Amino acid sequence: MTPAMRLKAHWFKDPGAKSPAEHASAAAFIAWRVARQMLDRMRKAGYSIDAGPAYFGFLREALVFLVAVADRIAHARMEGPARAEFTTALVLHAADTLAGNEIDLLGPPPPGAPSYRDRFIDLVNELAGHYAEFGTEPGADGFVPDFAFRRYLGVRIALWLPEQDRRWALDQVMDIEAPEAAQTLQRGLHSLMSTEPRTARRAAVSGD
């Protein structure tokens, strides 16, 4: 089994009180790393996700899922206006990162087509209500997406893969990728938003 992804999510300097938008900027970086890890693991497992439309279709779906997870986590930690500010800023940062990568690899969209940024934002708006209907695993410690939450992501991602891969991809996303991604994001956001003082780093020890 692939080791859990480790992310450095603390602010490097004494942050004081960070705004929801500032937290969202760092959270978007974490979400992007997690989405990329999901994609890399699926490709290493043999699924055909070539650099092109399917590659970015996968990343869009993964990021929308992670935005939904982050919004649920923010709900438990923030008041309504702060949560709205956080989630809105998170979506915009994720849209900018995704669009920049799409332009670098695919070039700009055709004339008259929506921008990559707008395409992602539109997808978030389209799917936010769907993800809002799903819940968590009963008795789960922290936020663990329930069966329907994970299956919805799996079905949407599978549509970007060749037909012969879809059934197995659905199983892998539901059973492995979605739970691991949600847990990794949750760990990163907990570390990012923690008000506990950081422990001092242990001095490096060299030896033979």
CORPETA-V925421 format. One record per residue. RES is the residue in three letters. PHI is phi in whole degrees, 0 to 359 (* if undefined). PSI is psi in degrees with one decimal (none if undefined). NEAR is the number of other ideal C-beta (glycine too) atoms within 12 Angstrom. Layout:
RES:PHI:PSI:NEAR + RES:PHI:PSI:NEAR
//
This chain:
MET:*:137.6:10 + THR:295:131.5:17 + PRO:300:149.3:9 + ALA:299:141.1:20 + MET:290:135.4:26 + ARG:253:131.7:14 + LEU:235:139.1:27 + LYS:271:108.1:17 + ALA:241:-0.1:30 + HIS:285:150.6:25 + TRP:290:138.9:21 + PHE:287:-31.1:11 + LYS:250:162.9:8 + ASP:304:111.7:11 + PRO:278:-22.6:19 + GLY:65:-147.5:9 + ALA:266:114.0:12 + LYS:273:143.9:25 + SER:285:160.6:18 + PRO:304:-37.5:30 + ALA:294:-37.3:25 + GLU:293:-41.8:23 + HIS:299:-38.3:37 + ALA:296:-36.2:37 + SER:299:-46.0:27 + ALA:290:-37.6:33 + ALA:296:-35.8:44 + ALA:295:-37.8:37 + PHE:297:-43.3:29 + ILE:298:-46.5:41 + ALA:299:-40.5:46 + TRP:298:-44.2:36 + ARG:297:-41.6:29 + VAL:294:-43.6:41 + ALA:298:-42.1:44 + ARG:296:-38.2:29 + GLN:295:-41.1:31 + MET:304:-48.3:41 + LEU:297:-45.7:36 + ASP:299:-40.2:22 + ARG:291:-38.0:30 + MET:295:-40.5:39 + ARG:293:-41.0:24 + LYS:294:-27.3:14 + ALA:283:-2.6:22 + GLY:103:4.4:15 + TYR:282:141.3:31 + SER:276:96.7:22 + ILE:229:82.4:32 + ASP:286:155.6:19 + ALA:295:110.7:18 + GLY:164:-153.3:16 + PRO:303:-41.1:20 + ALA:295:-36.8:26 + TYR:301:-48.5:30 + PHE:279:-25.6:33 + GLY:298:-42.9:30 + PHE:300:-49.4:40 + LEU:297:-38.8:42 + ARG:300:-48.0:40 + GLU:296:-42.3:42 + ALA:297:-41.9:44 + LEU:292:-38.4:48 + VAL:298:-43.3:40 + PHE:301:-45.7:44 + LEU:292:-33.6:50 + VAL:298:-43.0:47 + ALA:298:-41.2:42 + VAL:295:-46.7:45 + ALA:299:-37.8:51 + ASP:296:-39.3:40 + ARG:295:-41.6:33 + ILE:295:-41.9:36 + ALA:297:-33.9:35 + HIS:302:-34.0:21 + ALA:279:-11.2:19 + ARG:241:-14.7:26 + MET:230:153.4:27 + GLU:287:165.4:13 + GLY:309:-54.4:14 + PRO:297:-38.6:14 + ALA:293:-40.7:24 + ARG:298:-43.0:25 + ALA:297:-41.6:20 + GLU:296:-43.7:24 + PHE:299:-51.2:38 + THR:293:-40.4:39 + THR:299:-46.6:26 + ALA:294:-37.2:29 + LEU:300:-46.9:45 + VAL:299:-43.7:38 + LEU:293:-40.9:25 + HIS:294:-43.7:33 + ALA:297:-40.3:43 + ALA:298:-41.6:35 + ASP:294:-43.1:26 + THR:295:-47.1:31 + LEU:298:-45.9:42 + ALA:298:-41.2:29 + GLY:300:-40.8:20 + ASN:290:-38.0:26 + GLU:296:-43.8:31 + ILE:298:-42.3:17 + ASP:299:-39.2:14 + LEU:268:-39.9:18 + LEU:255:-12.4:23 + GLY:83:173.9:13 + PRO:293:156.2:17 + PRO:294:159.6:19 + PRO:299:153.9:10 + PRO:305:134.8:8 + GLY:88:-15.2:7 + ALA:277:152.8:13 + PRO:297:151.6:18 + SER:295:156.9:21 + TYR:300:-37.6:32 + ARG:298:-49.1:26 + ASP:295:-34.3:20 + ARG:298:-41.6:26 + PHE:293:-45.4:39 + ILE:299:-40.8:28 + ASP:298:-38.2:18 + LEU:293:-40.7:31 + VAL:301:-47.1:34 + ASN:297:-36.0:20 + GLU:291:-39.1:16 + LEU:262:-11.9:29 + ALA:302:-43.5:25 + GLY:294:-33.0:14 + HIS:293:-49.9:22 + TYR:297:-29.8:34 + ALA:295:-20.4:20 + GLU:281:-15.5:14 + PHE:269:165.4:28 + GLY:233:-154.6:20 + THR:244:164.6:25 + GLU:295:134.3:20 + PRO:302:131.4:9 + GLY:75:9.8:9 + ALA:290:146.2:18 + ASP:269:111.3:11 + GLY:85:-163.8:22 + PHE:265:111.6:33 + VAL:236:111.7:26 + PRO:302:140.5:38 + ASP:282:-179.9:25 + PHE:304:-47.7:20 + ALA:295:-38.2:20 + PHE:301:-49.2:34 + ARG:289:-38.8:34 + ARG:294:-37.8:24 + TYR:300:-44.9:30 + LEU:299:-45.8:44 + GLY:300:-42.6:36 + VAL:297:-43.3:25 + ARG:292:-40.7:32 + ILE:292:-40.6:40 + ALA:302:-29.8:32 + LEU:295:-19.2:22 + TRP:273:-4.8:32 + LEU:256:160.9:33 + PRO:302:149.4:17 + GLU:305:-37.9:13 + GLN:291:-16.8:12 + ASP:264:-10.8:25 + ARG:294:-43.8:21 + ARG:298:-45.8:17 + TRP:289:-35.8:23 + ALA:296:-40.0:38 + LEU:302:-45.7:28 + ASP:297:-43.6:22 + GLN:293:-41.2:31 + VAL:296:-45.4:42 + MET:293:-43.9:30 + ASP:271:-26.6:19 + ILE:237:-59.7:26 + GLU:292:-48.5:41 + ALA:295:-47.5:45 + PRO:298:-42.1:34 + GLU:295:-41.4:32 + ALA:297:-44.5:50 + ALA:297:-41.5:43 + GLN:293:-41.3:28 + THR:296:-43.9:36 + LEU:297:-42.2:48 + GLN:297:-42.2:36 + ARG:298:-42.8:27 + GLY:296:-42.8:35 + LEU:290:-36.5:41 + HIS:298:-43.9:27 + SER:294:-40.7:24 + LEU:296:-42.2:37 + MET:265:-0.7:33 + SER:296:139.6:19 + THR:261:2.4:17 + GLU:284:143.8:10 + PRO:294:144.8:10 + ARG:288:143.6:17 + THR:282:146.7:9 + ALA:294:141.6:6 + ARG:291:139.9:9 + ARG:287:142.4:6 + ALA:296:140.2:6 + ALA:291:141.5:6 + VAL:242:126.4:6 + SER:253:154.4:5 + GLY:193:177.9:4 + ASP:284:none:3
//
